[in-house]
Amino acid sequence: KYIWLQGRQVWTYCHLYRNVERFHTPEILNAAIKGGAFLLSHARVSPGSRKCAFVVRRGGAAVKVQRSMFSECFYVLAMDELWRVTGEERVRESVRERETLERERQR
């Protein structure tokens, strides 16, 4: 599974759920929540790491890690939109932690 694609999918489901009435369904919300849970559990290369894998196996084991921030960008977009839909603090904390780490990296 490509982490960037999983992130894009979660973002898309959440965005549609929030903004398009016909997609405001339990099925769309559930798909977004399940995708977000997968990202929270398996996107990071290691616990506490700011780096996301580029590709993981179905069970979540990292297969490929890139030096670019491609996966991380989609991860943050997905988690931010998922937080807007669910209001779950653990999702928001994941985004805040990543934002803090990125600011530190840019210094």
Backbone atoms as SQL, in Angstrom:
CREATE TABLE atoms (id INTEGER PRIMARY KEY, chain TEXT, resi INTEGER, resn TEXT, atom TEXT, x REAL, y REAL, z REAL);
INSERT INTO atoms VALUES
  (1, 'A', 1, 'LYS', 'N', 0.848, -1.169, 0.000),
  (2, 'A', 1, 'LYS', 'CA', 0.000, 0.000, 0.000),
  (3, 'A', 1, 'LYS', 'C', 0.894, 1.232, 0.000),
  (4, 'A', 2, 'TYR', 'N', 0.574, 2.172, -0.844),
  (5, 'A', 2, 'TYR', 'CA', 1.305, 3.438, -0.890),
  (6, 'A', 2, 'TYR', 'C', 0.709, 4.378, 0.157),
  (7, 'A', 3, 'ILE', 'N', 1.541, 4.862, 1.050),
  (8, 'A', 3, 'ILE', 'CA', 1.061, 5.736, 2.122),
  (9, 'A', 3, 'ILE', 'C', 0.484, 7.025, 1.557),
  (10, 'A', 4, 'TRP', 'N', 1.125, 7.593, 0.539),
  (11, 'A', 4, 'TRP', 'CA', 0.600, 8.837, -0.034),
  (12, 'A', 4, 'TRP', 'C', -0.797, 8.603, -0.597),
  (13, 'A', 5, 'LEU', 'N', -1.015, 7.439, -1.213),
  (14, 'A', 5, 'LEU', 'CA', -2.319, 7.143, -1.798),
  (15, 'A', 5, 'LEU', 'C', -3.367, 6.913, -0.711),
  (16, 'A', 6, 'GLN', 'N', -2.977, 6.229, 0.355),
  (17, 'A', 6, 'GLN', 'CA', -3.885, 6.040, 1.484),
  (18, 'A', 6, 'GLN', 'C', -4.268, 7.397, 2.085),
  (19, 'A', 7, 'GLY', 'N', -3.272, 8.274, 2.224),
  (20, 'A', 7, 'GLY', 'CA', -3.530, 9.614, 2.749),
  (21, 'A', 7, 'GLY', 'C', -4.456, 10.415, 1.853),
  (22, 'A', 8, 'ARG', 'N', -4.213, 10.333, 0.561),
  (23, 'A', 8, 'ARG', 'CA', -5.066, 11.055, -0.386),
  (24, 'A', 8, 'ARG', 'C', -6.496, 10.533, -0.328),
  (25, 'A', 9, 'GLN', 'N', -6.629, 9.219, -0.189),
  (26, 'A', 9, 'GLN', 'CA', -7.960, 8.625, -0.126),
  (27, 'A', 9, 'GLN', 'C', -8.705, 9.073, 1.135),
  (28, 'A', 10, 'VAL', 'N', -8.033, 9.057, 2.265),
  (29, 'A', 10, 'VAL', 'CA', -8.666, 9.506, 3.512),
  (30, 'A', 10, 'VAL', 'C', -9.065, 10.974, 3.395),
  (31, 'A', 11, 'TRP', 'N', -8.164, 11.807, 2.866),
  (32, 'A', 11, 'TRP', 'CA', -8.480, 13.223, 2.691),
  (33, 'A', 11, 'TRP', 'C', -9.705, 13.385, 1.795),
  (34, 'A', 12, 'THR', 'N', -9.741, 12.649, 0.690),
  (35, 'A', 12, 'THR', 'CA', -10.853, 12.759, -0.259),
  (36, 'A', 12, 'THR', 'C', -12.170, 12.365, 0.393),
  (37, 'A', 13, 'TYR', 'N', -12.186, 11.228, 1.080),
  (38, 'A', 13, 'TYR', 'CA', -13.415, 10.800, 1.755),
  (39, 'A', 13, 'TYR', 'C', -13.885, 11.854, 2.757),
  (40, 'A', 14, 'CYS', 'N', -12.975, 12.351, 3.553),
  (41, 'A', 14, 'CYS', 'CA', -13.344, 13.350, 4.564),
  (42, 'A', 14, 'CYS', 'C', -13.830, 14.647, 3.930),
  (43, 'A', 15, 'HIS', 'N', -13.132, 15.080, 2.903),
  (44, 'A', 15, 'HIS', 'CA', -13.504, 16.324, 2.231),
  (45, 'A', 15, 'HIS', 'C', -14.895, 16.196, 1.601),
  (46, 'A', 16, 'LEU', 'N', -15.145, 15.085, 0.946),
  (47, 'A', 16, 'LEU', 'CA', -16.470, 14.859, 0.363),
  (48, 'A', 16, 'LEU', 'C', -17.531, 14.771, 1.455),
  (49, 'A', 17, 'TYR', 'N', -17.229, 14.074, 2.520),
  (50, 'A', 17, 'TYR', 'CA', -18.170, 13.931, 3.629),
  (51, 'A', 17, 'TYR', 'C', -18.555, 15.291, 4.201),
  (52, 'A', 18, 'ARG', 'N', -17.582, 16.171, 4.335),
  (53, 'A', 18, 'ARG', 'CA', -17.842, 17.495, 4.914),
  (54, 'A', 18, 'ARG', 'C', -18.523, 18.455, 3.958),
  (55, 'A', 19, 'ASN', 'N', -18.263, 18.319, 2.652),
  (56, 'A', 19, 'ASN', 'CA', -18.648, 19.378, 1.719),
  (57, 'A', 19, 'ASN', 'C', -19.694, 19.020, 0.671),
  (58, 'A', 20, 'VAL', 'N', -19.976, 17.749, 0.486),
  (59, 'A', 20, 'VAL', 'CA', -20.946, 17.349, -0.540),
  (60, 'A', 20, 'VAL', 'C', -22.030, 16.504, 0.130),
  (61, 'A', 21, 'GLU', 'N', -23.223, 17.031, 0.143),
  (62, 'A', 21, 'GLU', 'CA', -24.325, 16.423, 0.887),
  (63, 'A', 21, 'GLU', 'C', -24.533, 14.940, 0.564),
  (64, 'A', 22, 'ARG', 'N', -24.479, 14.564, -0.699),
  (65, 'A', 22, 'ARG', 'CA', -24.762, 13.164, -1.053),
  (66, 'A', 22, 'ARG', 'C', -23.683, 12.198, -0.566),
  (67, 'A', 23, 'PHE', 'N', -22.520, 12.719, -0.181),
  (68, 'A', 23, 'PHE', 'CA', -21.457, 11.877, 0.364),
  (69, 'A', 23, 'PHE', 'C', -21.412, 11.917, 1.889),
  (70, 'A', 24, 'HIS', 'N', -22.355, 12.592, 2.492),
  (71, 'A', 24, 'HIS', 'CA', -22.438, 12.655, 3.958),
  (72, 'A', 24, 'HIS', 'C', -23.166, 11.395, 4.439),
  (73, 'A', 25, 'THR', 'N', -22.464, 10.253, 4.321),
  (74, 'A', 25, 'THR', 'CA', -23.056, 8.957, 4.653),
  (75, 'A', 25, 'THR', 'C', -22.176, 8.222, 5.665),
  (76, 'A', 26, 'PRO', 'N', -22.780, 7.306, 6.409),
  (77, 'A', 26, 'PRO', 'CA', -21.987, 6.516, 7.361),
  (78, 'A', 26, 'PRO', 'C', -20.899, 5.686, 6.668),
  (79, 'A', 27, 'GLU', 'N', -21.168, 5.224, 5.457),
  (80, 'A', 27, 'GLU', 'CA', -20.184, 4.411, 4.732),
  (81, 'A', 27, 'GLU', 'C', -18.924, 5.210, 4.402),
  (82, 'A', 28, 'ILE', 'N', -19.101, 6.434, 3.940),
  (83, 'A', 28, 'ILE', 'CA', -17.953, 7.288, 3.608),
  (84, 'A', 28, 'ILE', 'C', -17.177, 7.632, 4.878),
  (85, 'A', 29, 'LEU', 'N', -17.890, 7.978, 5.928),
  (86, 'A', 29, 'LEU', 'CA', -17.236, 8.300, 7.198),
  (87, 'A', 29, 'LEU', 'C', -16.462, 7.097, 7.732),
  (88, 'A', 30, 'ASN', 'N', -17.075, 5.923, 7.684),
  (89, 'A', 30, 'ASN', 'CA', -16.417, 4.715, 8.177),
  (90, 'A', 30, 'ASN', 'C', -15.160, 4.391, 7.371),
  (91, 'A', 31, 'ALA', 'N', -15.219, 4.558, 6.057),
  (92, 'A', 31, 'ALA', 'CA', -14.040, 4.315, 5.214),
  (93, 'A', 31, 'ALA', 'C', -12.913, 5.280, 5.588),
  (94, 'A', 32, 'ALA', 'N', -13.261, 6.529, 5.819),
  (95, 'A', 32, 'ALA', 'CA', -12.257, 7.529, 6.204),
  (96, 'A', 32, 'ALA', 'C', -11.639, 7.192, 7.560),
  (97, 'A', 33, 'ILE', 'N', -12.459, 6.805, 8.502),
  (98, 'A', 33, 'ILE', 'CA', -11.969, 6.470, 9.845),
  (99, 'A', 33, 'ILE', 'C', -11.060, 5.244, 9.799),
  (100, 'A', 34, 'LYS', 'N', -11.466, 4.225, 9.053),
  (101, 'A', 34, 'LYS', 'CA', -10.628, 3.019, 8.939),
  (102, 'A', 34, 'LYS', 'C', -9.296, 3.333, 8.259),
  (103, 'A', 35, 'GLY', 'N', -9.349, 4.139, 7.205),
  (104, 'A', 35, 'GLY', 'CA', -8.111, 4.533, 6.530),
  (105, 'A', 35, 'GLY', 'C', -7.216, 5.349, 7.438),
  (106, 'A', 36, 'GLY', 'N', -7.818, 6.254, 8.198),
  (107, 'A', 36, 'GLY', 'CA', -7.049, 7.060, 9.144),
  (108, 'A', 36, 'GLY', 'C', -6.418, 6.214, 10.232),
  (109, 'A', 37, 'ALA', 'N', -7.150, 5.218, 10.709),
  (110, 'A', 37, 'ALA', 'CA', -6.600, 4.318, 11.729),
  (111, 'A', 37, 'ALA', 'C', -5.403, 3.547, 11.174),
  (112, 'A', 38, 'PHE', 'N', -5.493, 3.123, 9.916),
  (113, 'A', 38, 'PHE', 'CA', -4.364, 2.431, 9.289),
  (114, 'A', 38, 'PHE', 'C', -3.155, 3.362, 9.218),
  (115, 'A', 39, 'LEU', 'N', -3.377, 4.594, 8.801),
  (116, 'A', 39, 'LEU', 'CA', -2.273, 5.550, 8.722),
  (117, 'A', 39, 'LEU', 'C', -1.660, 5.813, 10.094),
  (118, 'A', 40, 'LEU', 'N', -2.495, 6.011, 11.089),
  (119, 'A', 40, 'LEU', 'CA', -1.983, 6.257, 12.439),
  (120, 'A', 40, 'LEU', 'C', -1.157, 5.077, 12.948),
  (121, 'A', 41, 'SER', 'N', -1.560, 3.885, 12.594),
  (122, 'A', 41, 'SER', 'CA', -0.866, 2.687, 13.077),
  (123, 'A', 41, 'SER', 'C', 0.374, 2.320, 12.279),
  (124, 'A', 42, 'HIS', 'N', 0.366, 2.614, 10.961),
  (125, 'A', 42, 'HIS', 'CA', 1.396, 2.038, 10.103),
  (126, 'A', 42, 'HIS', 'C', 2.180, 3.011, 9.224),
  (127, 'A', 43, 'ALA', 'N', 1.794, 4.264, 9.151),
  (128, 'A', 43, 'ALA', 'CA', 2.473, 5.182, 8.223),
  (129, 'A', 43, 'ALA', 'C', 3.897, 5.497, 8.657),
  (130, 'A', 44, 'ARG', 'N', 4.105, 5.671, 9.926),
  (131, 'A', 44, 'ARG', 'CA', 5.430, 6.061, 10.415),
  (132, 'A', 44, 'ARG', 'C', 6.409, 4.896, 10.340),
  (133, 'A', 45, 'VAL', 'N', 7.631, 5.232, 9.997),
  (134, 'A', 45, 'VAL', 'CA', 8.683, 4.227, 9.875),
  (135, 'A', 45, 'VAL', 'C', 8.944, 3.550, 11.216),
  (136, 'A', 46, 'SER', 'N', 8.900, 4.334, 12.290),
  (137, 'A', 46, 'SER', 'CA', 9.050, 3.788, 13.639),
  (138, 'A', 46, 'SER', 'C', 8.289, 4.696, 14.601),
  (139, 'A', 47, 'PRO', 'N', 7.899, 4.174, 15.764),
  (140, 'A', 47, 'PRO', 'CA', 7.166, 5.006, 16.726),
  (141, 'A', 47, 'PRO', 'C', 7.953, 6.269, 17.084),
  (142, 'A', 48, 'GLY', 'N', 7.267, 7.385, 17.062),
  (143, 'A', 48, 'GLY', 'CA', 7.905, 8.655, 17.382),
  (144, 'A', 48, 'GLY', 'C', 8.670, 9.283, 16.234),
  (145, 'A', 49, 'SER', 'N', 8.775, 8.571, 15.131),
  (146, 'A', 49, 'SER', 'CA', 9.501, 9.084, 13.968),
  (147, 'A', 49, 'SER', 'C', 8.641, 10.078, 13.208),
  (148, 'A', 50, 'ARG', 'N', 9.276, 11.053, 12.608),
  (149, 'A', 50, 'ARG', 'CA', 8.524, 11.996, 11.773),
  (150, 'A', 50, 'ARG', 'C', 8.447, 11.506, 10.336),
  (151, 'A', 51, 'LYS', 'N', 9.200, 10.486, 10.003),
  (152, 'A', 51, 'LYS', 'CA', 9.271, 9.970, 8.642),
  (153, 'A', 51, 'LYS', 'C', 8.187, 8.929, 8.406),
  (154, 'A', 52, 'CYS', 'N', 7.485, 9.056, 7.282),
  (155, 'A', 52, 'CYS', 'CA', 6.500, 8.064, 6.872),
  (156, 'A', 52, 'CYS', 'C', 7.105, 7.166, 5.802),
  (157, 'A', 53, 'ALA', 'N', 6.683, 5.928, 5.801),
  (158, 'A', 53, 'ALA', 'CA', 7.091, 5.009, 4.742),
  (159, 'A', 53, 'ALA', 'C', 6.442, 5.457, 3.439),
  (160, 'A', 54, 'PHE', 'N', 7.029, 5.086, 2.336),
  (161, 'A', 54, 'PHE', 'CA', 6.426, 5.356, 1.031),
  (162, 'A', 54, 'PHE', 'C', 5.491, 4.212, 0.660),
  (163, 'A', 55, 'VAL', 'N', 5.929, 2.976, 0.934),
  (164, 'A', 55, 'VAL', 'CA', 5.139, 1.778, 0.653),
  (165, 'A', 55, 'VAL', 'C', 5.188, 0.870, 1.876),
  (166, 'A', 56, 'VAL', 'N', 4.029, 0.308, 2.237),
  (167, 'A', 56, 'VAL', 'CA', 3.967, -0.685, 3.310),
  (168, 'A', 56, 'VAL', 'C', 3.221, -1.913, 2.804),
  (169, 'A', 57, 'ARG', 'N', 3.479, -3.034, 3.454),
  (170, 'A', 57, 'ARG', 'CA', 2.725, -4.253, 3.155),
  (171, 'A', 57, 'ARG', 'C', 1.322, -4.101, 3.732),
  (172, 'A', 58, 'ARG', 'N', 0.448, -4.981, 3.337),
  (173, 'A', 58, 'ARG', 'CA', -0.939, -4.942, 3.804),
  (174, 'A', 58, 'ARG', 'C', -1.015, -4.885, 5.332),
  (175, 'A', 59, 'GLY', 'N', -0.134, -5.614, 5.998),
  (176, 'A', 59, 'GLY', 'CA', -0.114, -5.630, 7.461),
  (177, 'A', 59, 'GLY', 'C', 0.557, -4.426, 8.089),
  (178, 'A', 60, 'GLY', 'N', 1.175, -3.564, 7.276),
  (179, 'A', 60, 'GLY', 'CA', 1.755, -2.325, 7.779),
  (180, 'A', 60, 'GLY', 'C', 3.265, -2.262, 7.838),
  (181, 'A', 61, 'ALA', 'N', 3.957, -3.356, 7.524),
  (182, 'A', 61, 'ALA', 'CA', 5.426, -3.336, 7.559),
  (183, 'A', 61, 'ALA', 'C', 5.970, -2.495, 6.408),
  (184, 'A', 62, 'ALA', 'N', 6.903, -1.601, 6.722),
  (185, 'A', 62, 'ALA', 'CA', 7.485, -0.724, 5.695),
  (186, 'A', 62, 'ALA', 'C', 8.263, -1.544, 4.671),
  (187, 'A', 63, 'VAL', 'N', 8.039, -1.227, 3.393),
  (188, 'A', 63, 'VAL', 'CA', 8.749, -1.871, 2.293),
  (189, 'A', 63, 'VAL', 'C', 9.751, -0.901, 1.688),
  (190, 'A', 64, 'LYS', 'N', 9.325, 0.367, 1.565),
  (191, 'A', 64, 'LYS', 'CA', 10.178, 1.372, 0.936),
  (192, 'A', 64, 'LYS', 'C', 10.013, 2.699, 1.666),
  (193, 'A', 65, 'VAL', 'N', 11.138, 3.365, 1.900),
  (194, 'A', 65, 'VAL', 'CA', 11.140, 4.692, 2.522),
  (195, 'A', 65, 'VAL', 'C', 11.912, 5.608, 1.587),
  (196, 'A', 66, 'GLN', 'N', 11.352, 6.771, 1.292),
  (197, 'A', 66, 'GLN', 'CA', 12.029, 7.730, 0.420),
  (198, 'A', 66, 'GLN', 'C', 12.534, 8.914, 1.227),
  (199, 'A', 67, 'ARG', 'N', 13.466, 9.635, 0.624),
  (200, 'A', 67, 'ARG', 'CA', 13.990, 10.831, 1.290),
  (201, 'A', 67, 'ARG', 'C', 13.061, 12.028, 1.135),
  (202, 'A', 68, 'SER', 'N', 12.194, 12.011, 0.147),
  (203, 'A', 68, 'SER', 'CA', 11.285, 13.140, -0.068),
  (204, 'A', 68, 'SER', 'C', 10.200, 13.160, 1.009),
  (205, 'A', 69, 'MET', 'N', 9.477, 14.272, 1.074),
  (206, 'A', 69, 'MET', 'CA', 8.398, 14.438, 2.050),
  (207, 'A', 69, 'MET', 'C', 7.032, 14.120, 1.453),
  (208, 'A', 70, 'PHE', 'N', 7.007, 13.418, 0.351),
  (209, 'A', 70, 'PHE', 'CA', 5.763, 13.155, -0.371),
  (210, 'A', 70, 'PHE', 'C', 4.723, 12.468, 0.520),
  (211, 'A', 71, 'SER', 'N', 5.106, 11.371, 1.138),
  (212, 'A', 71, 'SER', 'CA', 4.168, 10.630, 1.997),
  (213, 'A', 71, 'SER', 'C', 3.739, 11.454, 3.198),
  (214, 'A', 72, 'GLU', 'N', 4.677, 12.182, 3.778),
  (215, 'A', 72, 'GLU', 'CA', 4.368, 12.990, 4.954),
  (216, 'A', 72, 'GLU', 'C', 3.335, 14.071, 4.644),
  (217, 'A', 73, 'CYS', 'N', 3.430, 14.667, 3.477),
  (218, 'A', 73, 'CYS', 'CA', 2.465, 15.711, 3.087),
  (219, 'A', 73, 'CYS', 'C', 1.051, 15.153, 3.035),
  (220, 'A', 74, 'PHE', 'N', 0.884, 14.009, 2.382),
  (221, 'A', 74, 'PHE', 'CA', -0.447, 13.413, 2.290),
  (222, 'A', 74, 'PHE', 'C', -0.930, 12.906, 3.645),
  (223, 'A', 75, 'TYR', 'N', -0.009, 12.457, 4.478),
  (224, 'A', 75, 'TYR', 'CA', -0.361, 12.027, 5.830),
  (225, 'A', 75, 'TYR', 'C', -0.958, 13.201, 6.610),
  (226, 'A', 76, 'VAL', 'N', -0.284, 14.330, 6.577),
  (227, 'A', 76, 'VAL', 'CA', -0.754, 15.508, 7.317),
  (228, 'A', 76, 'VAL', 'C', -2.089, 15.996, 6.769),
  (229, 'A', 77, 'LEU', 'N', -2.223, 16.053, 5.452),
  (230, 'A', 77, 'LEU', 'CA', -3.493, 16.478, 4.856),
  (231, 'A', 77, 'LEU', 'C', -4.631, 15.556, 5.291),
  (232, 'A', 78, 'ALA', 'N', -4.379, 14.254, 5.268),
  (233, 'A', 78, 'ALA', 'CA', -5.406, 13.282, 5.657),
  (234, 'A', 78, 'ALA', 'C', -5.797, 13.437, 7.120),
  (235, 'A', 79, 'MET', 'N', -4.803, 13.536, 7.986),
  (236, 'A', 79, 'MET', 'CA', -5.086, 13.631, 9.420),
  (237, 'A', 79, 'MET', 'C', -5.800, 14.939, 9.767),
  (238, 'A', 80, 'ASP', 'N', -5.420, 16.019, 9.107),
  (239, 'A', 80, 'ASP', 'CA', -6.080, 17.300, 9.360),
  (240, 'A', 80, 'ASP', 'C', -7.550, 17.237, 8.959),
  (241, 'A', 81, 'GLU', 'N', -7.817, 16.692, 7.795),
  (242, 'A', 81, 'GLU', 'CA', -9.208, 16.605, 7.328),
  (243, 'A', 81, 'GLU', 'C', -9.998, 15.605, 8.170),
  (244, 'A', 82, 'LEU', 'N', -9.364, 14.514, 8.565),
  (245, 'A', 82, 'LEU', 'CA', -10.042, 13.530, 9.419),
  (246, 'A', 82, 'LEU', 'C', -10.385, 14.152, 10.772),
  (247, 'A', 83, 'TRP', 'N', -9.489, 14.956, 11.301),
  (248, 'A', 83, 'TRP', 'CA', -9.776, 15.636, 12.562),
  (249, 'A', 83, 'TRP', 'C', -10.980, 16.568, 12.411),
  (250, 'A', 84, 'ARG', 'N', -11.067, 17.253, 11.295),
  (251, 'A', 84, 'ARG', 'CA', -12.202, 18.156, 11.062),
  (252, 'A', 84, 'ARG', 'C', -13.525, 17.400, 11.052),
  (253, 'A', 85, 'VAL', 'N', -13.496, 16.155, 10.580),
  (254, 'A', 85, 'VAL', 'CA', -14.711, 15.345, 10.496),
  (255, 'A', 85, 'VAL', 'C', -15.041, 14.685, 11.833),
  (256, 'A', 86, 'THR', 'N', -14.032, 14.140, 12.498),
  (257, 'A', 86, 'THR', 'CA', -14.291, 13.348, 13.707),
  (258, 'A', 86, 'THR', 'C', -14.107, 14.122, 15.002),
  (259, 'A', 87, 'GLY', 'N', -13.240, 15.132, 14.987),
  (260, 'A', 87, 'GLY', 'CA', -12.928, 15.854, 16.213),
  (261, 'A', 87, 'GLY', 'C', -12.075, 15.055, 17.183),
  (262, 'A', 88, 'GLU', 'N', -11.549, 13.911, 16.745),
  (263, 'A', 88, 'GLU', 'CA', -10.719, 13.066, 17.616),
  (264, 'A', 88, 'GLU', 'C', -9.395, 13.749, 17.921),
  (265, 'A', 89, 'GLU', 'N', -9.125, 13.905, 19.194),
  (266, 'A', 89, 'GLU', 'CA', -7.915, 14.615, 19.604),
  (267, 'A', 89, 'GLU', 'C', -6.641, 13.867, 19.224),
  (268, 'A', 90, 'ARG', 'N', -6.672, 12.525, 19.229),
  (269, 'A', 90, 'ARG', 'CA', -5.456, 11.776, 18.868),
  (270, 'A', 90, 'ARG', 'C', -5.069, 12.023, 17.417),
  (271, 'A', 91, 'VAL', 'N', -6.053, 12.269, 16.573),
  (272, 'A', 91, 'VAL', 'CA', -5.772, 12.584, 15.168),
  (273, 'A', 91, 'VAL', 'C', -5.132, 13.963, 15.081),
  (274, 'A', 92, 'ARG', 'N', -5.693, 14.924, 15.774),
  (275, 'A', 92, 'ARG', 'CA', -5.150, 16.285, 15.766),
  (276, 'A', 92, 'ARG', 'C', -3.748, 16.319, 16.369),
  (277, 'A', 93, 'GLU', 'N', -3.542, 15.582, 17.426),
  (278, 'A', 93, 'GLU', 'CA', -2.214, 15.530, 18.051),
  (279, 'A', 93, 'GLU', 'C', -1.178, 14.992, 17.078),
  (280, 'A', 94, 'SER', 'N', -1.580, 14.047, 16.255),
  (281, 'A', 94, 'SER', 'CA', -0.668, 13.495, 15.255),
  (282, 'A', 94, 'SER', 'C', -0.220, 14.577, 14.281),
  (283, 'A', 95, 'VAL', 'N', -1.141, 15.442, 13.890),
  (284, 'A', 95, 'VAL', 'CA', -0.815, 16.543, 12.975),
  (285, 'A', 95, 'VAL', 'C', 0.032, 17.586, 13.694),
  (286, 'A', 96, 'ARG', 'N', -0.335, 17.943, 14.906),
  (287, 'A', 96, 'ARG', 'CA', 0.439, 18.937, 15.665),
  (288, 'A', 96, 'ARG', 'C', 1.872, 18.476, 15.880),
  (289, 'A', 97, 'GLU', 'N', 2.036, 17.222, 16.230),
  (290, 'A', 97, 'GLU', 'CA', 3.375, 16.679, 16.447),
  (291, 'A', 97, 'GLU', 'C', 4.195, 16.768, 15.163),
  (292, 'A', 98, 'ARG', 'N', 3.602, 16.439, 14.067),
  (293, 'A', 98, 'ARG', 'CA', 4.296, 16.471, 12.779),
  (294, 'A', 98, 'ARG', 'C', 4.641, 17.915, 12.410),
  (295, 'A', 99, 'GLU', 'N', 3.719, 18.851, 12.650),
  (296, 'A', 99, 'GLU', 'CA', 3.991, 20.263, 12.355),
  (297, 'A', 99, 'GLU', 'C', 5.156, 20.776, 13.199),
  (298, 'A', 100, 'THR', 'N', 5.182, 20.415, 14.466),
  (299, 'A', 100, 'THR', 'CA', 6.268, 20.838, 15.356),
  (300, 'A', 100, 'THR', 'C', 7.600, 20.286, 14.881),
  (301, 'A', 101, 'LEU', 'N', 7.627, 19.017, 14.534),
  (302, 'A', 101, 'LEU', 'CA', 8.860, 18.401, 14.048),
  (303, 'A', 101, 'LEU', 'C', 9.336, 19.053, 12.757),
  (304, 'A', 102, 'GLU', 'N', 8.411, 19.400, 11.893),
  (305, 'A', 102, 'GLU', 'CA', 8.786, 20.028, 10.620),
  (306, 'A', 102, 'GLU', 'C', 9.357, 21.426, 10.847),
  (307, 'A', 103, 'ARG', 'N', 8.770, 22.199, 11.754),
  (308, 'A', 103, 'ARG', 'CA', 9.308, 23.533, 12.063),
  (309, 'A', 103, 'ARG', 'C', 10.723, 23.420, 12.617),
  (310, 'A', 104, 'GLU', 'N', 10.933, 22.448, 13.482),
  (311, 'A', 104, 'GLU', 'CA', 12.274, 22.238, 14.043),
  (312, 'A', 104, 'GLU', 'C', 13.268, 21.863, 12.950),
  (313, 'A', 105, 'ARG', 'N', 12.843, 21.067, 12.006),
  (314, 'A', 105, 'ARG', 'CA', 13.718, 20.632, 10.921),
  (315, 'A', 105, 'ARG', 'C', 14.130, 21.800, 10.032),
  (316, 'A', 106, 'GLN', 'N', 13.240, 22.774, 9.870),
  (317, 'A', 106, 'GLN', 'CA', 13.513, 23.910, 8.987),
  (318, 'A', 106, 'GLN', 'C', 14.453, 24.928, 9.625),
  (319, 'A', 107, 'ARG', 'N', 14.669, 24.850, 10.913),
  (320, 'A', 107, 'ARG', 'CA', 15.546, 25.812, 11.601),
  (321, 'A', 107, 'ARG', 'C', 16.985, 25.571, 11.291);
